[in-house]
C-alpha cells in the first residue's frame, strides 16, 4: 500500500470507497443509523412535541387537563427524561464507555511507564480503542445535555461544579491521548525519546484526575444518597473500570492480534491481562461485599432486597462470580478466557445500570417529613421510581457502538494501529522507565 510521510507519521493512501465501506465501517454505519434515529426522536420530543400551549388554555378555560398538561410542559414531565428520575440510560452508557476507555489507556500508560514488554507491540491498537470509547461516551452525554446546558459549560465558569470541570479536563486529556498515540507511531524517534516520560506521567495523572472528577459528579449529588454514602467512590470507579478494560483488551487481542502474533508473544499478553482482570474482580467483589454496609439503608433496601435484587445478583454473577471461577486457574483454554471477558463486559454494564437507576429508585418527595407526596394530581403515590428508557435513549446508546467502530476503523485504515509492532519500533516504555529510574536515583 502506498504511504505518505507527514510529520513523522506513515499515512496510508486509501480510496474513499475503501475508507467508508470496508467491513468494519459497514457494521458501524448500521449502528450510526440507530444514533441518527435516536437523535431525531430526542429532538422531536424536546423541541417539537408541544404538550399544551396558550391556545389550548384559551379554548378550554378552567380545564384541569390542560392545566396539568401545561404544568408537565413547564416542569419537565414530558420528554424522554423524567423530572423525578433525571439520571437515565444516557448516564449509564456515558459512564460505561468513558470509564472503560479511560481504563484501557490507564493500563497501557502505566504499563509503558513500567516497561512491560507484553503491551509494547499492541499499545497503539489498545490506545485507539480506548480513545474511540471515550469519544463514544462524550457523544452519549452530548445527546443528554440540551443546547442551553452545552452553552453554559463554555460561557459560565464554575470551578466548584464537577460537571464544568469535565470541560477543561477533556480539552487536556484527549490531546494527551493523541500525543501518546503519536509517540508510538512516529518515525521521529529522537523526539519521542525526549517527551516520552512527561507525556506518560501526565497521561496517568490526567486519568486519575478524571476518575476523581467523575466520582465527584455523583458524590456531590445530595439528593441521591446511594452515591453520597458510597464509600471510596473514586476507588470503586477505578477498580471496576480497569476490570472492564482488561476484559475488553482480552477480547480485542483475540479478535485482532491472535493471527498476527506468534504464540510465544500472544500467550504472555493474555496471561498478563488475565491477571489484571482477576485481581480487579477479587477487589471489586470484596468492595461490593462491604459497600452496602455504609450505603443509606433506604437505597440499600431497594437494591439488595427490593425490586432491584435480581438485577444485583445477576450483576454479581456475571461481573464477579463467573469470571473469578474461569480466571482463577490457568486452564490453558482460550475459549474460557473469552467467556470470562464477555461476562465481565456484560455484567459491568448491568452494574452501571444498577448504580444509576438504583439512585433514582427511592422517591425524593418526602420534603416535609410526613410521607411521600404525589407528583401530579392524577398520579398515585410512588414508593419506588423506575422508568424504562425511551426509544431515543436506546437508539443513541446503540449508536455509540457505531462511534467506536467508526473511529477505530478510520484511524486503523490510515495508520495500521491494529498491526502488531515489530522489534524495530521504538520502545517508548523501556526508555521512559529508564528515564524515571535515573531521575529517582
C-alpha positions, -999 to 999 in steps of 0.1 A, spaced: 0 0 0 13 34 -10 22 56 20 29 93 27 53 105 54 38 136 72 52 149 105 70 116 111 39 95 106 34 70 78 -1 76 64 -17 51 41 -32 65 8 -66 49 5 -96 55 -17 -128 70 -3 -147 38 -11 -123 16 8 -123 41 37 -160 44 42 -173 9 30 -149 -16 45 -163 -45 66 -159 -26 99 -174 6 86 -204 -12 72 -212 -25 107 -205 10 120 -230 25 96 -258 3 109 -252 14 145 -247 50 134 -281 47 117 -296 39 152 -278 70 165 -294 92 139 -328 78 146 -323 83 183 -312 120 178 -342 127 156 -365 111 182 -350 131 210 -350 164 191 -387 158 183 -396 152 219 -377 181 233 -383 208 208 -412 199 185 -437 179 206 -459 206 221 -478 193 252 -500 223 257 -499 260 247 -518 293 253 -543 284 225 -553 253 244 -558 273 276 -580 299 258 -600 273 240 -606 253 272 -608 278 301 -607 262 335 -598 228 322 -578 208 347 -565 185 320 -550 215 301 -536 229 334 -519 195 341 -505 193 305 -490 228 308 -475 220 341 -459 190 326 -445 211 297 -431 237 321 -417 215 348 -403 188 326 -427 159 330 -428 154 292 -399 142 271 -376 113 274 -361 123 307 -385 125 337 -382 151 365 -382 125 393 -357 103 375 -332 126 358 -303 101 357 -311 77 328 -295 54 302 -276 83 288 -256 85 321 -252 47 322 -238 45 287 -217 76 292 -201 61 324 -195 27 309 -180 39 276 -159 67 290 -146 49 321 -138 17 302 -119 37 275 -100 56 301 -93 24 319 -77 9 288 -55 40 284 -46 39 321 -35 3 319 -14 10 287 2 42 301 11 26 334 25 -5 315 45 19 293 60 36 323 69 3 339 84 -11 307 61 -42 305 70 -59 273 37 -77 266 19 -44 260 46 -28 238 37 -43 204 -1 -38 207 -2 -5 226 -12 16 195 -43 -6 190 -53 -5 226 -50 33 229 -70 37 197 -98 15 212 -97 35 244 -99 68 226 -128 55 205 -147 45 236 -141 79 253 -155 97 222 -185 73 222 -191 83 259 -188 120 250 -212 115 221 -237 100 245 -235 127 271 -237 154 245 -270 139 235 -282 141 271 -273 178 275 -296 202 258 -283 232 239 -285 256 269 -265 232 291 -238 229 265 -237 267 261 -234 272 299 -204 248 301 -185 271 277 -196 305 290 -203 300 327 -172 291 347 -178 272 379 -148 255 393 -168 240 422 -190 220 398 -177 186 387 -198 189 355 -180 221 345 -146 206 354 -151 179 328 -147 206 301 -111 216 308 -103 180 317 -111 166 283 -95 196 265 -63 185 281 -68 147 283 -78 139 247 -47 158 233 -25 138 257 -40 106 244 -34 117 208 2 126 217 8 93 233 -5 75 202 17 97 181 48 87 201 40 50 193 36 56 156 61 83 148 94 78 129 109 108 148 125 86 174 147 113 190 116 135 196 97 106 211 125 98 235 126 134 247 89 137 255 80 101 264 84 104 302 65 136 308 37 126 284 31 92 301 33 108 336 8 135 326 -15 109 310 -16 88 342 -22 119 363 -50 130 339 -67 97 342 -66 97 380 -80 133 379 -107 121 356 -118 94 379 -118 119 408 -138 145 390 -163 119 377 -168 104 411 -173 140 425 -201 144 399 -220 117 417 -209 121 453 -219 158 453 -255 150 444 -270 153 479 -304 141 467 -291 106 458 -278 90 490 -267 59 471 -239 80 457 -232 103 486 -228 74 511 -209 51 487 -175 45 504 -144 54 484 -164 60 452 -133 71 433 -116 38 440 -147 19 431 -148 36 397 -111 30 391 -112 -7 400 -144 -15 382 -132 3 351 -99 -14 350 -116 -48 353 -138 -40 323 -108 -26 304 -87 -57 309 -117 -78 297 -120 -56 266 -83 -58 259 -85 -96 262 -114 -98 237 -97 -73 214 -65 -93 215 -83 -124 204 -101 -106 176 -72 -86 163 -38 -99 175 -43 -137 176 -34 -144 140 -6 -119 136 14 -126 168 34 -158 175 22 -179 203 53 -171 224 42 -135 224 5 -139 225 3 -162 255 22 -138 278 0 -109 267 -32 -128 275 -18 -141 308 -8 -105 318 -43 -92 310 -59 -121 327 -41 -113 359 -52 -77 358 -88 -88 353 -86 -114 381 -71 -91 407 -97 -64 399 -126 -88 401 -114 -100 435 -110 -64 448 -144 -55 433 -160 -85 449 -146 -75 483 -158 -39 478 -194 -49 469 -195 -73 499 -188 -44 523 -200 -12 504 -237 -16 513 -229 -16 550 -222 21 546 -249 30 520 -281 47 532 -304 19 543 -333 32 521 -313 27 489 -296 -5 502 -331 -20 510 -343 -14 474 -312 -28 457 -304 -57 480 -339 -68 490 -363 -49 468 -372 -47 431 -335 -45 421 -323 -76 440 -324 -100 410 -306 -75 388 -280 -71 416 -275 -108 419 -272 -111 381 -245 -83 382 -226 -101 409 -228 -134 389 -216 -120 356 -192 -93 367 -176 -111 396 -186 -148 403 -183 -164 369 -152 -145 358 -135 -155 391 -142 -191 385 -130 -190 349 -99 -169 355 -87 -183 389 -69 -213 374 -46 -213 344 -66 -238 324 -48 -231 291 -81 -229 271 -87 -197 253 -125 -200 250 -128 -199 288 -109 -166 289 -130 -152 261 -161 -163 281 -148 -146 312 -140 -114 293 -175 -113 278 -191 -120 312 -172 -91 328 -182 -67 299 -219 -76 302 -220 -78 340 -203 -45 344 -228 -27 322 -256 -41 343 -237 -28 374 -237 7 359 -274 4 353 -280 -5 389 -257 23 401 -276 49 381 -312 36 382 -309 25 418 -301 60 429 -333 72 412 -353 44 428 -360 59 462 -386 87 457 -372 121 466 -406 136 475 -408 134 513 -399 171 516 -419 178 548 -413 145 566 -449 135 566 -447 108 539 -445 107 501 -463 133 480 -479 130 446 -460 144 416 -493 152 399 -530 155 407 -539 123 390 -508 102 399 -507 76 426 -482 79 455 -449 62 445 -428 41 467 -402 31 441 -394 50 409 -384 34 377 -389 45 341 -380 24 311 -355 42 288 -372 59 258 -366 47 222 -343 77 216 -321 68 246 -318 32 235 -310 41 199 -284 67 209 -267 42 232 -266 16 204 -253 43 182 -223 48 205 -211 14 194 -211 28 159 -189 57 171 -164 32 185 -162 11 153 -161 41 130 -133 59 150 -112 28 153 -117 18 117 -108 52 103 -76 55 124 -66 19 116 -71 25 78 -47 54 79 -22 43 104 -24 5 108 -28 7 145 -41 -29 147 -8 -42 133 15 -56 160 47 -36 161 80 -53 154 112 -51 174 124 -23 152 99 0 167 110 24 195 104 11 230 89 42 245 80 22 276 115 10 284 131 44 276 105 61 298 112 37 326 150 42 323 145 80 325 122 76 355 147 54 374 176 76 366 158 107 380 148 87 411 185 78 416 
